[in-house]
Amino acid sequence: MRKDWDTISLCDRFFDALEQKDYDTLETCYAPECVIWHSHDMLYQSRESNLAMLKQGMKTLQKMHFADRRVHAFEGGFVQQHTLYVTRENGYVGKMDVCFIAYTRDGKLSRIYEYFDTGKRDEFLGPQGKAT
């Protein structure tokens, strides 16, 4: 059993790496078997696919910030609620509330469930990202 401090440290390392565009650190947070589920498409995504998506976001988004982080560790993982702010290339700042549930194994993320407030999708994507 890992202590809560270790779990919260993993959580902070993961989200800090995203904000700092530190792909190498981000990659070390994932267990080899990690799978990620997103509420917007209700599909599972492989570790490799998710890392590729996040790497692309690090290249194209000017800034990513996780505000009002609220973390609760539990045996085998953590829950973090936050507001995600992304600054797009055109300067638009998108905002979305997120609930991120992670299960951990051996100090790494092994399974992730990410719930987005999809009712605010247009506010997050901005004028050019609206679905047609």
Legacy VTK file of the C-alpha trace (Angstrom):
# vtk DataFile Version 3.0
C-alpha trace
ASCII
DATASET POLYDATA
POINTS 132 float
0.000 0.000 0.000
1.369 3.422 -0.953
0.854 6.375 1.303
-1.478 9.202 0.331
1.529 11.523 0.009
3.000 9.340 -2.780
-0.321 9.306 -4.616
-0.786 13.072 -4.350
2.815 13.565 -5.494
2.073 11.488 -8.624
-1.049 13.580 -9.250
0.900 16.827 -8.931
3.754 15.532 -11.115
1.300 14.537 -13.863
-0.632 17.827 -13.992
2.478 19.968 -13.469
4.131 18.179 -16.418
1.141 19.014 -18.614
1.260 22.686 -17.610
5.024 22.876 -18.131
4.918 20.944 -21.428
7.313 18.388 -19.946
6.563 15.342 -22.080
9.352 13.179 -20.628
8.010 13.543 -17.086
4.449 13.057 -18.294
5.365 9.770 -19.979
6.950 8.402 -16.777
3.652 8.870 -14.922
1.903 6.171 -16.991
2.084 2.439 -16.285
2.667 0.364 -19.436
-0.889 -1.020 -19.344
-2.615 2.327 -18.712
-5.949 2.927 -20.425
-7.880 6.185 -20.455
-11.647 6.693 -20.751
-13.204 10.057 -21.663
-16.819 11.018 -21.056
-17.124 13.002 -24.299
-16.809 9.896 -26.526
-17.255 7.093 -23.954
-14.339 5.187 -25.503
-11.157 3.760 -24.032
-7.880 5.130 -25.307
-4.519 3.346 -25.136
-1.526 4.787 -23.317
0.241 5.387 -26.623
-2.734 7.140 -28.225
-3.306 9.342 -25.179
0.346 10.317 -24.943
0.388 11.188 -28.666
-2.710 13.370 -28.216
-1.194 15.150 -25.208
2.130 15.650 -27.022
0.254 17.255 -29.920
-1.580 19.512 -27.480
1.752 20.560 -25.983
2.839 21.648 -29.455
-0.341 23.446 -30.546
-1.720 25.002 -27.349
0.036 28.122 -26.138
-0.817 27.377 -22.532
-2.630 24.797 -20.420
-3.536 25.518 -16.788
-5.369 23.452 -14.185
-6.981 25.881 -11.744
-8.710 25.219 -8.424
-7.228 21.725 -8.088
-9.073 19.686 -5.486
-7.427 16.315 -4.830
-8.616 13.402 -2.741
-6.415 10.311 -2.414
-7.972 6.920 -1.807
-6.558 3.418 -1.503
-5.209 2.704 -4.980
-5.649 6.113 -6.594
-6.969 9.648 -6.472
-9.706 11.969 -7.681
-8.923 15.484 -8.854
-11.508 18.091 -9.769
-10.253 21.198 -11.543
-11.036 23.845 -14.100
-8.968 23.420 -17.246
-7.949 26.577 -19.085
-6.303 26.302 -22.509
-4.950 29.195 -24.523
-5.239 28.488 -28.232
-2.990 29.766 -31.028
-5.491 32.535 -31.844
-5.383 33.749 -28.226
-8.801 32.342 -27.280
-8.886 30.992 -23.718
-11.154 27.961 -23.370
-12.425 26.769 -20.022
-13.935 23.468 -18.871
-14.660 21.788 -15.537
-13.168 18.305 -15.254
-13.268 15.379 -12.844
-10.205 13.125 -13.228
-10.272 9.726 -11.502
-7.046 7.737 -11.542
-6.182 4.271 -10.340
-2.532 3.645 -9.629
-0.205 0.651 -9.558
3.406 0.732 -8.404
3.389 4.531 -8.278
2.100 5.023 -11.827
-1.261 5.737 -13.473
-2.850 2.459 -14.558
-6.437 3.466 -15.369
-7.938 6.924 -15.880
-11.550 8.078 -16.112
-11.889 11.693 -17.241
-15.261 13.411 -17.040
-15.730 16.698 -18.919
-18.550 19.210 -18.590
-19.573 18.689 -22.217
-22.429 21.172 -21.853
-19.755 23.863 -22.091
-17.963 22.334 -25.084
-18.372 25.411 -27.298
-17.020 27.671 -24.538
-13.995 25.367 -24.292
-13.340 25.008 -28.033
-13.992 28.616 -28.957
-15.358 30.206 -32.125
-13.226 28.227 -34.588
-13.617 24.895 -32.803
-17.425 24.697 -32.821
-18.930 21.592 -34.350
-20.787 22.215 -37.596
LINES 1 133
132 0 1 2 3 4 5 6 7 8 9 10 11 12 13 14 15 16 17 18 19 20 21 22 23 24 25 26 27 28 29 30 31 32 33 34 35 36 37 38 39 40 41 42 43 44 45 46 47 48 49 50 51 52 53 54 55 56 57 58 59 60 61 62 63 64 65 66 67 68 69 70 71 72 73 74 75 76 77 78 79 80 81 82 83 84 85 86 87 88 89 90 91 92 93 94 95 96 97 98 99 100 101 102 103 104 105 106 107 108 109 110 111 112 113 114 115 116 117 118 119 120 121 122 123 124 125 126 127 128 129 130 131
